[in-house]
Amino acid sequence: MHPRAVPDLVRTPDPDLAAASGAAPPARIDGLLARAREGWDRLTAPEAYAAVADGALLVDTRTDAQRARTGELPGALVIDRTVLEWRLDPTSPVRIPEADARPRVVVVCRQGYSSSLAARSLRDLGLDATDVVDGVEGWLAAGLPLVEGPADVRE
């Protein structure tokens, strides 16, 4: 190999090798997403808005840049996806206090994909969690309100 050549570090997994070794074949994101969404009903944006009015905890996992472009959701707590489980796990010493008083968690992201994975993870921790179909894009399409001002960010 030429000293400046970049090695091929990304390889297509060999399904025959995986089968022969007894390992499960690698998951593709569509399959992973479909499995993550099994066993609960996702909410439309208007349903999520109503759930929050009824006391659900709305958790926004969008990035700062995404929120700056679109705006903030009324009543939402912004929790970075990288720490979400620790902030909402009932056994976590770094759990946020708001999680104790809320019977349901509604996770929202930009388009409703990563929020499904996040909601599945929270459900696996025993929480009553769901997410929003089409995410904030669905929220905007439904004409639901946004708020100005600083977000309620929980780190």
Secondary structure, DSSP 8 states (H G I E B T S, - for coil): --TT----------HHHHHHHT------HHHHHHHHTTTS--B-HHHHHHHHHTT-EEEE---HHHHHHH-B-TT-EEE-GGGHHHHH-TT-TT--GGGGG-S-EEEE-SSSSHHHHHHHHHHHTT--EEEBTTHHHHHHHTT---B-S--EEE-
